Amino acid sequence: MTDTPLPPDAEVEGTQPDSATTLLNAYLQQHRAALITSDNSYAVSVHGEITVNKRVIPYHVVPDDGYLAKTNKWRRMDSAARLELLQARWNPNARIKLEDQLIECAQNVLKIAQSAELDPGSALNALQGRYELARVRCKLALERIEDQAGSSAEDRQARQTRDAVNLSLYPESFVVAQSMSRHFIAVLGPTNSGKTHAAMEHLAQAETGAYLAPLRLLALENYRRLQDAGVAVSLITGEQRKLHPDATHVASTVEMLNPNKPIEVAVIDEIQLLDDPDRGAAWTAAVCGVPAKIVYLLGAAEAQPAIEALVKRVGGTLEVIHKERMSPLQMDPQPLGTLRNLKPGDVLIAFSRRDVLNWRDQVLALGLPVSAIYGNLSPEVRQAQAERFITGETRIVVGTDAIGMGLNTPARRVIFTTSHKWDGYAEGTISAALAKQIAGRAGRFGEHEAGFVAGLDAQTHKVITGLLRQKLEPLPATGFFVAPNLDYLQQIANASGQTRLQALLELFTRHINVHDEFFLPANLTEQMEKAKWLDTLTLSLPDRFAFSLCPISTKVPMLERALQDWARIRAARKQAPLLRMEGMGGRNELQYLEDTCKLYAAYAWLGYRMPETFPSGEMAQALMQSTSEKIDHLLQAQNTHRRRDGHGKPRPHGGGEKRGGHFRHRRS
């Protein structure tokens, strides 16, 4: 679920947006509305206030008639048709209808609250659910106030469960941080604005400190950076440890925060990920719980309202520093048109592993050595591929949005082969935030005087131009994501009598936002899927919780089977051998090695948490490294030689075809 505003007419070099798009965005702003994507559809989310019995009640919901079109249908509509549909669904009469509905709901809530002598605040807060229909939020508001008014034994237990998940006191659960006087320094700006430099300099000079990264790749990069500065530093990620015996500093992924060891300086990177429903909970925990006297928050300018609200809630002082991009970024006057117009230093962007490899082969056919970078590769391989580009061994990078964060690829120009990406449900236009983050990799300061951006074809060029022109919506100042830790689940278990992990997670998501909407449940869908079968095993709650968090995707059957086997071995109180991979199973060698690396990483992750069951953690780490090297060597062999069939001709791929002198991408 994401906010999806369309590009307004701000100042950026390149083509102008069409007038209907400009009118649409002006209409949204005038009518206090935004476009969102939810349930594979576009909808309009609106906000405002109603007054009932002299009580001002804010709301932020999707009107019951606010769904506009399925994603694919919306994408095929032109801007004029979109504006016409929006005006039909959201207009002054529609607002009157919505507010009458909300007023009726609020009156019922207030009536029950008055008769039971209750505070209606938590129930009325339900009217602020920006991704959900008004009728759903009204039903939730009534359920909340009725739950508060109930007096049966079942209702009392429900209230006890709700109180066990009272996250209005979530910051206070981080005892060490709350006992300190903390000063937050938010350094905010676009990619290539030098946000990281001053913070890392201060961190290196501090007596003790921590760098908290969104990716293992970034943790590794800044671990080496601190090492180069002569700092005694350890690297700690979910599946990797490099421990210095006299470490004063640590570089880690944000999920590995140690909230119990006071330090002088902490750096929390990519703070705008607070708004990520899948991982944002780790950033909420870091801001609430990092026990440092000085805390740097690095990220996009749009995060400022969220930072101000969260720091106010957790306590401490805040200083905000804005950074501007150090080298200009501009659109090329025209799209690339054909791959023959590529130049050394260009980066081609696609949004799937298959497309990256297909485009790579087309570039190789032109005689240009290539680096290939995509998310399925381990951090070590991605870094090695980037290094070859930096040193000039390869001339072109073909990559996914994996290059948008954590890789220093000194590109002269970033070229989007498409403006669309599959989000797990449907293929739709990428967000402006993602487009800007990727495009910002062009024109690295000190390497190029300016950065350039282009689309491969005219339509992509036009869409990317609009996305870069768009002024991003600020992150909301409420609705911070929180995931349950083991202590919270144990409290819920004690209050409810429930012992199944899946049920405990469901109770957490049901009751977490009863008290207010400041904290919201993170996306626990995949964790719940794992919990369902883990509950069938004779494992303790801590064991089931740990297995549910193990970084193995349920979308890869072979890896999911390995996790299930390991859980059964743990339940049988035996030792798990370091499993060898199953046969190739129709996969090519590259895919086989990538999955193998993930298997070793998951074993190492479990080895740090259950060493008695997974005793070969060090061997798993060594095999991760050697497998990464095999992947890099295989990629490099493919990336520097034209792949040929048995007749000595370049092997065709389904990724593109040449028509009229231009390459057009064929979607699979």
Beta strands, then each sheet from edge to edge (+ up, - down):
strand 1: 2-3
strand 2: 33-38
strand 3: 41-52
strand 4: 55-62
strand 5: 67-70
strand 6: 128-133
strand 7: 183-188
strand 8: 209-213
strand 9: 233-236
strand 10: 241-242
strand 11: 249-253
strand 12: 263-268
strand 13: 292-299
strand 14: 317-322
strand 15: 329-331
strand 16: 346-349
strand 17: 370-373
strand 18: 396-399
strand 19: 413-416
strand 20: 420-422
strand 21: 427-429
strand 22: 451-455
strand 23: 480-482
strand 24: 519-521
strand 25: 656-659
strand 26: 662-665
sheet 1: 1+ 2- 3+ 4- 6-
sheet 2: 1+ 2- 3+ 5-
sheet 3: 10+ 9- 11- 8- 12- 13- 7- 14-
sheet 4: 15+ 22+ 19+ 16+ 18+ 17+
sheet 5: 20+ 21-
sheet 6: 23+ 24+
sheet 7: 25+ 26-
end
